[in-house]
Amino acid sequence: MKDPMQTKCIILLSVVLIFISVMITVETQRKANALVEFNVELQEKLDAVATDRELIGEELQKLAERFKTTSEAKSNSDALLRKKEDEAAQVRKDCDGEKQGAEKALAEKEGKLKELTTELERRVAEIEGVRSELQSSLDEAGAAKDGQQKAETRVHELNNQNFDLRHKVEKLNVYLEKAQANQQPPQAQQPQQSQAQQQAQQQQQQQQQQQPQQQQQQQQNEQAAAIEQQQPQQQQQQGEQAAAQEQQQPQQQ
């Protein structure tokens, strides 16, 4: 009885051991496969890491070159900046010199402008004086014209009186001729005739005396009119000279 039971136990144990061995083998194979896969993945990762290392090396080299280029550019920019600062300082210095020169020139021009303004005011005062003199001359010329018109009116009146006296003298002469022709000269009319002739002679003498005075007055009026015509021309010339000086002043400045 013991032998069959032992045999069964041995067989059962053998089966169990075989099963365990198979399980161990399967598990070992599975782990081996997993390990192989892990090794493959690890190798791939190592390859990727190597590739990344190469890429990182290339990037580092590029960064080094870029840093070198940046350093050179920075040094060049610093040198250019220093050069520009020196140029700016020189330009600032030149501008300060030009500014001082311009301020000096401006002060000189302001002084000249003040002198020219004073001279212009003096000229304006002179022109005002000339204008007042011209107005006085115009007033005198107007008065002279009035005197001339009055003198012409007086001359016209004297001419009319002279014409009337001549007409009366002619009538008296005709009357005397008739009286002499009739040989009956009235004695009472001779004194009247001589008195009329004396009045006519006196009026002619007065007219002859007044004519030179009227001619002299007319000459004076003509001279006043000529002066009146010349004074606006002189004032216009003075105004043109003042305008020319005012135009020359901005050009000199």
C-alpha positions in Angstrom: 0.0 0.0 0.0 2.9 2.3 0.7 4.4 1.9 -2.7 1.4 3.1 -4.7 0.8 5.9 -2.4 4.4 7.0 -2.5 4.4 6.7 -6.2 1.3 8.8 -6.4 2.9 11.3 -4.1 6.0 11.3 -6.0 4.1 11.7 -9.3 2.0 14.5 -7.7 5.1 16.2 -6.4 6.8 15.7 -9.7 3.8 17.3 -11.5 3.9 20.1 -9.0 7.6 20.6 -9.4 7.2 20.4 -13.2 4.4 23.0 -13.0 6.5 25.1 -10.7 9.4 24.7 -13.1 7.2 25.6 -16.0 5.8 28.6 -14.2 9.3 29.6 -13.2 10.5 29.1 -16.8 7.6 31.1 -18.1 8.1 33.8 -15.6 11.8 33.8 -16.3 11.1 34.0 -20.0 8.7 36.8 -19.5 11.1 38.7 -17.3 13.8 37.9 -19.8 11.7 39.2 -22.6 10.8 42.3 -20.5 14.5 42.7 -19.8 15.3 42.5 -23.5 12.6 45.0 -24.2 13.9 47.2 -21.4 17.4 46.8 -22.8 16.1 47.7 -26.3 14.2 50.7 -24.9 17.3 51.7 -22.8 19.5 51.4 -25.9 17.0 53.5 -27.8 17.0 56.0 -25.0 20.8 55.9 -24.9 20.9 56.4 -28.6 18.4 59.3 -28.2 20.5 60.7 -25.4 23.6 60.4 -27.5 21.8 62.1 -30.4 20.6 64.7 -28.0 24.1 65.1 -26.6 25.4 65.6 -30.1 22.6 68.1 -30.8 23.3 69.8 -27.4 27.0 69.9 -28.4 26.1 71.5 -31.7 23.8 73.9 -30.0 26.5 74.7 -27.4 29.0 75.2 -30.2 26.5 77.5 -32.0 25.8 79.3 -28.7 29.6 79.7 -28.2 29.9 81.1 -31.7 26.9 83.3 -31.2 28.4 84.4 -27.8 31.7 85.1 -29.6 29.9 87.1 -32.3 27.8 88.9 -29.7 30.9 89.7 -27.7 32.6 91.1 -30.9 29.5 93.0 -31.8 29.3 94.4 -28.3 32.9 95.4 -28.3 32.4 97.0 -31.8 29.2 98.7 -30.5 31.1 100.0 -27.4 33.9 101.3 -29.6 31.3 102.9 -32.0 29.4 104.3 -29.0 32.6 105.8 -27.6 33.4 107.2 -31.0 29.9 108.7 -31.3 30.2 110.1 -27.8 33.4 111.7 -28.8 31.9 113.1 -31.9 28.8 114.3 -30.0 31.1 116.0 -27.5 33.0 117.7 -30.3 29.8 118.7 -32.0 28.5 120.0 -28.7 31.7 122.0 -28.3 31.4 123.3 -31.8 27.8 124.2 -31.2 28.7 126.0 -28.0 31.3 128.0 -29.9 28.9 128.8 -32.7 26.2 129.7 -30.1 28.6 132.1 -28.4 29.5 133.6 -31.8 25.8 133.8 -32.7 25.0 135.5 -29.4 27.9 138.0 -29.9 26.7 138.7 -33.5 23.2 139.0 -32.2 24.3 141.5 -29.6 26.2 143.5 -32.2 23.1 143.4 -34.5 20.9 144.5 -31.7 23.2 147.4 -31.0 23.2 148.3 -34.7 19.4 147.9 -34.8 19.1 150.3 -31.8 21.4 152.8 -33.6 19.4 152.4 -36.8 16.1 152.8 -34.8 17.4 156.0 -33.3 18.5 157.2 -36.7 15.1 156.3 -38.1 13.3 158.1 -35.3 15.5 161.2 -36.0 14.8 160.9 -39.7 11.1 160.6 -38.9 11.3 163.7 -36.7 13.0 165.5 -39.6 10.4 164.3 -42.0 7.7 165.5 -39.6 9.4 168.9 -39.4 9.7 169.1 -43.2 6.0 168.1 -43.4 5.0 170.9 -41.0 7.2 173.3 -43.0 5.5 172.0 -46.2 2.1 172.5 -44.6 3.1 176.0 -43.7 4.3 176.6 -47.2 1.1 175.2 -48.6 -0.9 177.5 -46.3 1.3 180.4 -47.5 0.8 179.3 -51.1 -3.0 179.1 -50.5 -2.9 182.6 -49.1 -0.8 183.7 -52.0 -3.3 182.2 -54.4 -6.1 184.1 -52.6 -4.0 187.3 -53.0 -3.4 186.5 -56.6 -7.1 185.9 -57.2 -7.9 189.2 -55.4 -5.2 190.9 -57.5 -6.6 189.5 -60.7 -10.1 190.6 -59.6 -8.7 194.1 -58.9 -6.9 194.1 -62.3 -10.1 193.1 -64.0 -11.9 195.9 -62.2 -9.2 198.4 -63.2 -9.4 197.2 -66.8 -13.1 197.8 -66.8 -12.6 201.2 -65.3 -9.9 201.9 -67.9 -12.2 200.8 -70.6 -15.0 203.0 -69.3 -12.6 206.0 -69.1 -11.3 205.3 -72.6 -14.9 205.2 -73.8 -15.6 208.5 -72.0 -12.4 210.1 -73.5 -13.4 208.9 -76.9 -16.8 210.5 -76.5 -15.1 213.7 -75.3 -12.8 213.7 -78.2 -15.7 213.2 -80.6 -17.5 216.0 -78.8 -14.5 218.3 -79.1 -14.0 217.5 -82.7 -17.7 218.4 -83.4 -17.3 221.5 -81.3 -14.1 222.6 -83.2 -15.9 221.7 -86.5 -18.8 224.0 -85.5 -16.2 226.5 -84.1 -18.4 226.9 -81.1 -16.4 225.5 -78.2 -18.4 225.9 -75.1 -16.3 227.6 -72.5 -18.1 225.9 -69.6 -17.3 222.5 -71.0 -13.5 223.0 -71.4 -12.8 222.8 -67.7 -15.0 219.7 -67.5 -13.1 218.2 -70.4 -9.8 219.0 -68.9 -11.0 217.7 -65.5 -12.2 214.4 -67.2 -8.9 214.1 -69.0 -7.0 214.7 -65.8 -9.1 212.0 -64.1 -8.5 209.6 -67.0 -4.7 210.3 -66.8 -4.7 209.8 -63.0 -6.5 206.5 -63.4 -4.1 205.4 -66.1 -1.1 206.3 -63.9 -2.7 204.4 -61.0 -3.3 201.4 -63.3 0.3 201.6 -64.6 1.6 201.8 -61.0 -0.6 198.9 -60.0 0.4 196.7 -62.9 4.0 196.3 -61.8 2.7 195.5 -58.3 0.3 193.0 -59.7 3.1 191.5 -61.9 5.4 191.3 -58.8 2.5 189.7 -56.9 1.9 187.3 -59.7 5.7 186.4 -59.8 5.6 185.8 -56.1 2.6 183.6 -56.5 4.3 181.7 -59.3 7.4 181.3 -57.1 5.3 180.0 -54.2 3.6 177.6 -56.6 6.9 176.3 -57.8 8.1 175.9 -54.2 4.9 174.1 -53.5 5.5 171.7 -56.4 9.1 171.2 -55.4 8.5 170.4 -51.7 6.4 167.3 -52.4 9.1 166.1 -54.7 11.7 166.7 -52.0 9.5 165.0 -49.4 9.0 162.0 -51.8 12.8 161.8 -52.3 13.4 161.9 -48.6 10.7 159.2 -48.1 12.3 157.0 -50.8 15.7 157.5 -49.2 14.3 156.5 -45.8 12.6 153.4 -47.4 15.8 152.5 -49.1 17.7 152.7 -45.8 15.0 150.6 -44.1 15.4 148.0 -46.9 19.2 148.0 -46.5 19.0 147.4 -42.7 17.6 143.8 -42.9 20.2 143.0 -45.6 23.0 144.3 -43.4 21.6 142.3 -40.5 
